[in-house]
Amino acid sequence: MSAPWLMVLASLLFATMGVCVKLASAQYGSGEIVFYRGLVGALMIGVATVWKGTTLRTAVPARHFWRSLTGVTALCLWFYAIGNLPLATAMTLNYSSSVWMALFLLGSAAVFRTRPVDRRLVVAVLLGFTGVALILRPTIEEQQLWHGLAGLLSGMVSAMAYLQVTSLGRAGEPEGRIVFYFSVGGIFGGALLSSLAGWHAHTWGGIGLLLAVGVLATVAQLMITRAYAKGRPLVNASLQYLGIAFSFLYGVLLFGDRITWLAVVGMLLIVAAGVRATLLRTRVVTASSVAPSTET
């Protein structure tokens, strides 16, 4: 399957996972959903690894630890937001990770003076956070400020996790191994959070939702990782935002979510800023890779 179709399908699967998370949140805490999502993912990758005759042994365990720490933290915050906000709103706030990545790039350039600060990137960041403000405004008015901030923070921590995934990819780690150790991190992180907040009894419907979350998330994550390995980063990043559109439709049709025009404008601004920031970051990476080394 081509990279664009992988991204489209993965975006649909992630949006569908969001529906399952929202339904499961009525019965389970965020930590429990993260725990079972990690358990299902680890089992799936483990079985696939044995089937293929490959190995999960890694030479960079510390990098996997930091990727798991940031990724699981972002996941807990995101699931918490999904359970308490309109689905499209929670999805959009998490997808603000591209805007945070641009902000990190600007901060690095300003502090270490590695390259001149690109004003176009500044505009993209300001555009993105204008969209965030428009989305959070109705959230604040509905006394859901903490839920909205959790969703926003999930986007910021997701950007950190993305940096770790990039580092692991450059170290030669395959996508299956990256997803496996992230899933293991979810098991431990989810268990810790659930031990503090308390575990809930199961029902057959709840078990089905937890299994669906794990399977959908793992398959979608593998698809996205594969798409970025074989496709164009800008095209992939642009298509990934289809997840917001899918979530919007799910929210309206299944949950009766009321999305204001202000929130819609905010979503569009975040999408535009994310695509623009990805384009500029791709150009920077490309220029860096072809430029002669200045190290002595």
Sine and cosine of phi, psi and omega as CSV:
sin_phi,cos_phi,sin_psi,cos_psi,sin_omega,cos_omega
0.00,0.00,0.66,-0.75,-0.03,-1.00
-0.94,0.34,0.35,-0.94,-0.04,-1.00
-0.86,0.51,-0.70,0.71,0.01,-1.00
-0.86,0.51,-0.68,0.74,0.00,-1.00
-0.93,0.36,-0.55,0.84,0.09,-1.00
-0.87,0.49,-0.66,0.75,-0.01,-1.00
-0.93,0.36,-0.66,0.75,0.01,-1.00
-0.88,0.47,-0.74,0.67,-0.02,-1.00
-0.92,0.40,-0.66,0.76,0.01,-1.00
-0.90,0.44,-0.63,0.77,0.03,-1.00
-0.89,0.46,-0.65,0.76,0.04,-1.00
-0.91,0.42,-0.67,0.75,0.00,-1.00
-0.91,0.42,-0.64,0.77,0.02,-1.00
-0.92,0.40,-0.63,0.78,0.04,-1.00
-0.91,0.42,-0.65,0.76,0.04,-1.00
-0.91,0.41,-0.61,0.79,0.09,-1.00
-0.87,0.50,-0.64,0.77,0.03,-1.00
-0.87,0.50,-0.61,0.79,0.07,-1.00
-0.88,0.47,-0.72,0.70,-0.01,-1.00
-0.90,0.43,-0.63,0.78,0.04,-1.00
-0.89,0.45,-0.69,0.73,-0.01,-1.00
-0.90,0.44,-0.66,0.75,0.03,-1.00
-0.93,0.37,-0.66,0.76,-0.02,-1.00
-0.94,0.35,-0.44,0.90,-0.02,-1.00
-0.90,0.43,-0.32,0.95,0.05,-1.00
-0.95,0.30,-0.28,0.96,-0.07,-1.00
-0.86,-0.51,-0.46,0.89,-0.08,-1.00
-0.81,-0.58,0.38,-0.92,0.11,-0.99
-0.99,0.16,0.25,-0.97,-0.01,-1.00
-0.86,0.51,-0.65,0.76,0.00,-1.00
-0.89,0.46,-0.63,0.78,0.01,-1.00
-0.91,0.41,-0.67,0.75,0.00,-1.00
-0.90,0.43,-0.64,0.76,0.05,-1.00
-0.90,0.43,-0.65,0.76,0.00,-1.00
-0.87,0.50,-0.79,0.62,-0.06,-1.00
-0.95,0.32,-0.53,0.85,0.09,-1.00
-0.89,0.47,-0.69,0.72,0.03,-1.00
-0.92,0.39,-0.63,0.78,-0.01,-1.00
-0.89,0.45,-0.73,0.69,0.02,-1.00
-0.90,0.44,-0.68,0.73,-0.01,-1.00
-0.89,0.45,-0.69,0.72,-0.01,-1.00
-0.90,0.43,-0.65,0.76,0.02,-1.00
-0.91,0.42,-0.68,0.73,0.00,-1.00
-0.89,0.46,-0.73,0.68,-0.01,-1.00
-0.93,0.38,-0.62,0.78,0.01,-1.00
-0.88,0.47,-0.71,0.70,0.02,-1.00
-0.90,0.44,-0.68,0.73,0.01,-1.00
-0.89,0.45,-0.59,0.81,0.01,-1.00
-0.92,0.40,-0.70,0.72,0.03,-1.00
-0.90,0.44,-0.65,0.76,-0.02,-1.00
-0.89,0.46,-0.65,0.76,-0.03,-1.00
-0.99,0.13,-0.24,0.97,-0.02,-1.00
0.97,0.25,0.39,0.92,0.03,-1.00
-1.00,-0.10,-0.15,-0.99,-0.06,-1.00
-0.77,-0.64,0.44,-0.90,0.07,-1.00
-0.97,-0.22,0.05,1.00,0.01,-1.00
-0.91,0.42,0.68,-0.73,-0.05,-1.00
-0.78,-0.63,0.51,-0.86,0.04,-1.00
-0.99,-0.10,-0.06,1.00,-0.04,-1.00
-0.78,-0.63,0.88,0.47,-0.04,-1.00
-0.89,0.45,-0.55,0.84,-0.03,-1.00
-0.90,0.44,-0.62,0.78,0.01,-1.00
-0.92,0.39,-0.61,0.79,0.05,-1.00
-0.91,0.41,-0.58,0.81,0.01,-1.00
-0.89,0.46,-0.75,0.66,-0.03,-1.00
-0.93,0.37,-0.58,0.81,0.06,-1.00
-0.90,0.43,-0.66,0.75,0.00,-1.00
-0.92,0.38,-0.65,0.76,-0.01,-1.00
-0.88,0.48,-0.76,0.65,-0.01,-1.00
-0.94,0.33,-0.66,0.75,-0.03,-1.00
-0.91,0.42,-0.68,0.73,-0.01,-1.00
-0.93,0.36,-0.63,0.78,0.06,-1.00
-0.86,0.50,-0.72,0.69,0.03,-1.00
-0.89,0.46,-0.63,0.78,-0.03,-1.00
-0.91,0.42,-0.69,0.72,0.03,-1.00
-0.88,0.48,-0.70,0.71,0.01,-1.00
-0.90,0.44,-0.65,0.76,-0.03,-1.00
-0.92,0.40,-0.71,0.70,0.01,-1.00
-0.90,0.43,-0.59,0.81,0.06,-1.00
-0.89,0.46,-0.68,0.74,0.01,-1.00
-0.92,0.40,-0.66,0.75,0.01,-1.00
-0.86,0.50,-0.63,0.77,-0.04,-1.00
-0.94,0.34,-0.28,0.96,-0.12,-0.99
-0.82,-0.58,-0.04,1.00,-0.01,-1.00
-0.81,-0.58,0.29,-0.96,0.18,-0.98
-0.81,0.58,0.63,-0.77,-0.13,-0.99
-0.84,0.55,-0.71,0.70,-0.02,-1.00
-0.91,0.42,-0.57,0.82,0.01,-1.00
-0.91,0.41,-0.74,0.67,0.01,-1.00
-0.89,0.46,-0.65,0.76,0.01,-1.00
-0.90,0.44,-0.69,0.73,-0.03,-1.00
-0.91,0.42,-0.69,0.72,0.00,-1.00
-0.88,0.48,-0.62,0.79,0.05,-1.00
-0.93,0.37,-0.57,0.82,-0.01,-1.00
-0.97,0.24,-0.01,1.00,0.09,-1.00
-0.95,0.30,0.05,1.00,-0.01,-1.00
-0.84,0.54,-0.56,0.83,0.02,-1.00
-0.90,0.43,-0.59,0.81,0.04,-1.00
-0.93,0.37,-0.66,0.75,0.05,-1.00
-0.90,0.44,-0.62,0.79,0.04,-1.00
-0.87,0.50,-0.67,0.74,0.03,-1.00
-0.89,0.45,-0.63,0.77,0.02,-1.00
-0.91,0.42,-0.65,0.76,0.04,-1.00
-0.89,0.46,-0.64,0.77,0.01,-1.00
-0.90,0.44,-0.66,0.75,0.04,-1.00
-0.90,0.44,-0.69,0.73,0.01,-1.00
-0.89,0.46,-0.66,0.75,0.03,-1.00
-0.90,0.45,-0.67,0.74,0.00,-1.00
-0.91,0.41,-0.61,0.80,-0.04,-1.00
-0.96,0.28,-0.65,0.76,-0.07,-1.00
-0.98,0.21,-0.74,0.68,-0.08,-1.00
-1.00,-0.09,-0.11,0.99,0.02,-1.00
0.79,0.61,0.66,0.75,0.00,-1.00
-0.96,0.28,-0.47,0.88,0.02,-1.00
-0.34,-0.94,0.36,-0.93,0.04,-1.00
-0.88,0.48,0.58,-0.82,0.04,-1.00
-0.93,0.36,0.84,-0.54,-0.02,-1.00
-0.99,0.16,0.90,-0.44,-0.04,-1.00
-0.90,0.44,-0.49,0.87,0.03,-1.00
-0.91,0.42,-0.55,0.84,0.05,-1.00
-0.94,0.33,-0.60,0.80,0.06,-1.00
-0.87,0.48,-0.69,0.72,0.02,-1.00
-0.88,0.47,-0.66,0.75,0.00,-1.00
-0.89,0.46,-0.67,0.75,0.01,-1.00
-0.90,0.43,-0.71,0.70,0.01,-1.00
-0.89,0.45,-0.63,0.78,0.04,-1.00
-0.89,0.45,-0.69,0.72,-0.01,-1.00
-0.90,0.44,-0.69,0.72,-0.03,-1.00
-0.97,0.23,-0.35,0.94,0.19,-0.98
-0.91,0.42,-0.67,0.74,0.07,-1.00
-0.89,0.46,-0.65,0.76,0.03,-1.00
-0.88,0.47,-0.69,0.73,0.00,-1.00
-0.88,0.47,-0.64,0.77,0.01,-1.00
-0.91,0.41,-0.59,0.81,0.01,-1.00
-0.95,0.30,-0.66,0.75,-0.05,-1.00
-0.96,0.28,-0.38,0.93,-0.05,-1.00
-0.86,0.51,-0.78,0.62,0.06,-1.00
-0.92,0.40,-0.45,0.89,0.05,-1.00
-0.90,0.43,-0.67,0.74,0.02,-1.00
-0.91,0.42,-0.65,0.76,-0.03,-1.00
-0.90,0.43,-0.47,0.88,-0.01,-1.00
-1.00,-0.05,0.27,0.96,0.03,-1.00
0.86,0.51,0.60,0.80,0.04,-1.00
-0.87,-0.49,0.55,0.83,-0.10,-1.00
-0.85,0.53,-0.72,0.70,-0.05,-1.00
-0.90,0.44,-0.59,0.81,0.03,-1.00
-0.91,0.40,-0.67,0.74,0.02,-1.00
-0.91,0.41,-0.65,0.76,0.03,-1.00
-0.92,0.39,-0.55,0.83,0.06,-1.00
-0.89,0.45,-0.67,0.74,0.04,-1.00
-0.90,0.44,-0.65,0.76,0.02,-1.00
-0.91,0.41,-0.67,0.74,0.01,-1.00
-0.91,0.41,-0.53,0.85,0.04,-1.00
-0.89,0.45,-0.58,0.81,0.05,-1.00
-0.92,0.40,-0.65,0.76,0.00,-1.00
-0.91,0.41,-0.72,0.69,-0.02,-1.00
-0.94,0.35,-0.53,0.85,0.07,-1.00
-0.88,0.48,-0.59,0.81,0.05,-1.00
-0.89,0.45,-0.64,0.77,0.06,-1.00
-0.90,0.44,-0.66,0.75,0.02,-1.00
-0.89,0.45,-0.61,0.79,0.02,-1.00
-0.88,0.47,-0.62,0.79,0.05,-1.00
-0.88,0.47,-0.63,0.78,0.01,-1.00
-0.93,0.37,-0.63,0.77,0.04,-1.00
-0.89,0.46,-0.66,0.75,0.04,-1.00
-0.87,0.49,-0.68,0.73,0.02,-1.00
-0.89,0.46,-0.66,0.75,0.01,-1.00
-0.92,0.40,-0.63,0.77,0.04,-1.00
-0.88,0.47,-0.65,0.76,0.03,-1.00
-0.93,0.36,-0.41,0.91,0.04,-1.00
-0.99,0.14,-0.03,1.00,0.05,-1.00
1.00,0.00,0.24,0.97,0.00,-1.00
-0.98,0.22,0.77,-0.64,0.03,-1.00
-0.95,0.31,0.36,-0.93,-0.07,-1.00
-0.89,0.46,-0.59,0.81,-0.01,-1.00
-0.88,0.48,-0.66,0.75,-0.01,-1.00
-0.92,0.38,-0.63,0.77,0.02,-1.00
-0.89,0.46,-0.72,0.70,-0.01,-1.00
-0.92,0.39,-0.59,0.81,-0.01,-1.00
-0.88,0.47,-0.79,0.62,-0.05,-1.00
-0.93,0.36,-0.49,0.87,0.13,-0.99
-0.91,0.42,-0.66,0.75,0.04,-1.00
-0.90,0.43,-0.66,0.75,0.05,-1.00
-0.88,0.47,-0.65,0.76,0.07,-1.00
-0.87,0.49,-0.61,0.80,0.05,-1.00
-0.90,0.43,-0.60,0.80,0.03,-1.00
-0.88,0.47,-0.77,0.64,-0.04,-1.00
-0.94,0.35,-0.71,0.70,-0.01,-1.00
-0.91,0.42,-0.69,0.72,0.02,-1.00
-0.90,0.43,-0.64,0.77,0.01,-1.00
-0.91,0.42,-0.66,0.76,0.01,-1.00
-0.89,0.46,-0.74,0.67,-0.01,-1.00
-0.91,0.42,-0.65,0.76,-0.02,-1.00
-0.94,0.35,-0.55,0.84,0.04,-1.00
-0.91,0.42,-0.53,0.85,0.02,-1.00
-0.99,0.17,-0.63,0.78,-0.06,-1.00
-1.00,0.00,-0.38,0.93,-0.02,-1.00
0.96,-0.28,0.56,-0.83,0.03,-1.00
-0.99,-0.12,0.42,-0.91,-0.01,-1.00
-0.89,-0.46,0.44,-0.90,0.01,-1.00
-0.94,0.33,0.46,-0.89,-0.03,-1.00
-1.00,-0.03,0.44,-0.90,0.26,-0.97
-0.78,-0.63,0.28,-0.96,0.00,-1.00
-0.88,0.47,-0.62,0.79,0.04,-1.00
-0.91,0.43,-0.64,0.76,0.02,-1.00
-0.91,0.42,-0.67,0.74,0.03,-1.00
-0.87,0.49,-0.67,0.74,0.02,-1.00
-0.88,0.48,-0.65,0.76,0.01,-1.00
-0.92,0.40,-0.67,0.75,0.01,-1.00
-0.91,0.42,-0.65,0.76,0.06,-1.00
-0.90,0.45,-0.66,0.76,0.00,-1.00
-0.90,0.44,-0.66,0.75,0.03,-1.00
-0.86,0.51,-0.74,0.68,-0.03,-1.00
-0.90,0.43,-0.72,0.69,-0.03,-1.00
-0.92,0.39,-0.74,0.67,-0.03,-1.00
-0.88,0.47,-0.70,0.71,-0.04,-1.00
-0.91,0.41,-0.68,0.74,-0.04,-1.00
-0.92,0.39,-0.73,0.69,0.01,-1.00
-0.89,0.45,-0.69,0.72,-0.01,-1.00
-0.90,0.44,-0.65,0.76,-0.01,-1.00
-0.90,0.43,-0.65,0.76,0.05,-1.00
-0.90,0.43,-0.63,0.77,0.02,-1.00
-0.90,0.44,-0.69,0.72,-0.01,-1.00
-0.91,0.42,-0.68,0.74,0.02,-1.00
-0.88,0.48,-0.66,0.75,0.03,-1.00
-0.92,0.40,-0.64,0.77,-0.01,-1.00
-0.89,0.45,-0.67,0.75,0.01,-1.00
-0.94,0.34,-0.42,0.91,0.01,-1.00
-0.97,0.26,-0.50,0.87,-0.10,-0.99
-0.89,-0.45,-0.20,0.98,-0.08,-1.00
-0.94,-0.34,-0.08,-1.00,0.03,-1.00
-1.00,0.05,0.77,-0.63,-0.08,-1.00
-0.83,0.56,-0.67,0.74,-0.04,-1.00
-0.92,0.40,-0.68,0.73,0.03,-1.00
-0.89,0.46,-0.69,0.72,0.01,-1.00
-0.88,0.47,-0.73,0.69,-0.02,-1.00
-0.89,0.46,-0.62,0.78,0.00,-1.00
-0.92,0.40,-0.71,0.71,-0.02,-1.00
-0.93,0.36,-0.45,0.89,-0.01,-1.00
-0.88,0.47,-0.48,0.88,0.00,-1.00
-0.94,0.34,-0.14,0.99,0.12,-0.99
-0.87,0.49,-0.40,0.92,0.04,-1.00
-0.85,0.53,-0.54,0.84,0.03,-1.00
-0.93,0.37,-0.68,0.73,0.01,-1.00
-0.90,0.43,-0.69,0.73,0.03,-1.00
-0.88,0.47,-0.67,0.74,0.00,-1.00
-0.91,0.41,-0.61,0.80,0.04,-1.00
-0.86,0.50,-0.73,0.69,0.00,-1.00
-0.90,0.43,-0.70,0.71,0.04,-1.00
-0.86,0.51,-0.71,0.71,-0.05,-1.00
-0.88,0.47,-0.68,0.73,-0.01,-1.00
-0.94,0.33,-0.70,0.72,-0.10,-1.00
-0.97,0.22,-0.61,0.80,-0.11,-0.99
-0.99,-0.16,-0.54,0.84,-0.11,-0.99
-0.90,-0.44,-0.03,1.00,-0.01,-1.00
0.90,0.44,0.50,0.86,-0.01,-1.00
-0.88,0.48,0.68,-0.73,0.06,-1.00
-0.97,-0.24,0.96,-0.28,-0.01,-1.00
-0.99,-0.17,0.86,-0.51,-0.01,-1.00
-0.98,0.22,0.34,-0.94,0.06,-1.00
-0.88,0.47,-0.54,0.84,0.03,-1.00
-0.89,0.46,-0.67,0.74,0.02,-1.00
-0.93,0.38,-0.62,0.79,0.02,-1.00
-0.88,0.47,-0.70,0.72,0.05,-1.00
-0.88,0.48,-0.66,0.75,0.03,-1.00
-0.88,0.48,-0.67,0.74,0.04,-1.00
-0.87,0.49,-0.70,0.71,-0.01,-1.00
-0.90,0.44,-0.62,0.79,0.02,-1.00
-0.91,0.41,-0.65,0.76,0.02,-1.00
-0.91,0.41,-0.66,0.75,0.04,-1.00
-0.88,0.47,-0.73,0.68,0.00,-1.00
-0.88,0.47,-0.69,0.73,0.00,-1.00
-0.91,0.40,-0.65,0.76,0.00,-1.00
-0.90,0.43,-0.69,0.73,0.02,-1.00
-0.90,0.43,-0.70,0.72,0.00,-1.00
-0.90,0.44,-0.70,0.71,0.01,-1.00
-0.89,0.45,-0.64,0.77,0.03,-1.00
-0.89,0.45,-0.66,0.75,0.03,-1.00
-0.87,0.49,-0.72,0.69,-0.03,-1.00
-0.92,0.38,-0.64,0.77,0.02,-1.00
-0.91,0.42,-0.62,0.79,0.02,-1.00
-0.89,0.46,-0.65,0.76,0.03,-1.00
-0.90,0.43,-0.63,0.78,0.01,-1.00
-0.91,0.42,-0.70,0.71,0.00,-1.00
-0.90,0.44,-0.67,0.74,0.01,-1.00
-0.89,0.45,-0.70,0.72,0.00,-1.00
-0.90,0.43,-0.62,0.78,0.00,-1.00
-0.92,0.40,-0.59,0.81,-0.06,-1.00
-0.96,0.29,-0.44,0.90,-0.03,-1.00
-0.98,-0.18,-0.19,0.98,-0.02,-1.00
-0.97,0.25,0.54,-0.84,0.03,-1.00
-0.92,0.40,0.56,-0.83,-0.03,-1.00
-0.94,0.35,0.62,-0.79,0.02,-1.00
-0.97,-0.25,0.07,1.00,-0.01,-1.00
-0.97,0.25,0.51,-0.86,0.00,-1.00
-0.94,-0.33,0.00,0.00,0.00,0.00
